[in-house]
Amino acid sequence: MKRFFLITIVMSIVLFADFTRKNGVVTDTSTLLEWQDSYVDNSNEVKGALFAPAISYCENLILNGYSDWRLPNIKELLSLVDDAYYAPAINPIFKNTYSFAYISSTTTSSSGYNIWYVSFNKGQTFTDSKAYDSGYIRCVR
C-alpha cells in the first residue's frame, strides 16, 4: 500500500510539473526545487564523479548567486523522469542530460555501501557501489 501511494505521489508530481529556465538553472514550479543544468568539466563534458566527490562538488557549487546546492535524493531525482520522452526521459528544457546513470544521495541499506542511481534513458532506477561506480551529477537546491 505504501508503494502505491509513493508511485501516486511521484506520478502526480511528474504529470503536473512545469519548468522554467534561467541562467542555466531549471526551476520545477510544482516542487520549487531548482536544478543545475549548466555544468561541464574542462573537456566540455557533463560532470560525472564517484559518490564522495559528487557530494563535495554540489556542496561547494556556487551557481546563480546561491551556495546551498546539494546532491538530490532518489525521490527528487525521479521527479525529473518524464515518460513522454526517451533517451533522455526528461523534459527537453534540460539542455545537458545524458541518458545514463545520475547519482543520488540515497543509500540502499544501513551499511551505506550502495546508492541509488537514475538512468534517464527510460527513467529506470538501480543500485550500485558508491565506492567504485561513478555517475553524472545534477545538483539541486
Secondary structure, 3 states (H helix, E strand, C coil): CHHHHHHHHHHHHHHCCCEEEECCEEEECCCCCEEECCCCCCCCCCCEECHHHHHHHHHHCCECCECCCECCCHHHHHCCECCCCCCCCECCCCCCCCCCEEEEEEECCCCCCEEEEEECCCCEEEEEECCCCCEECCCEC
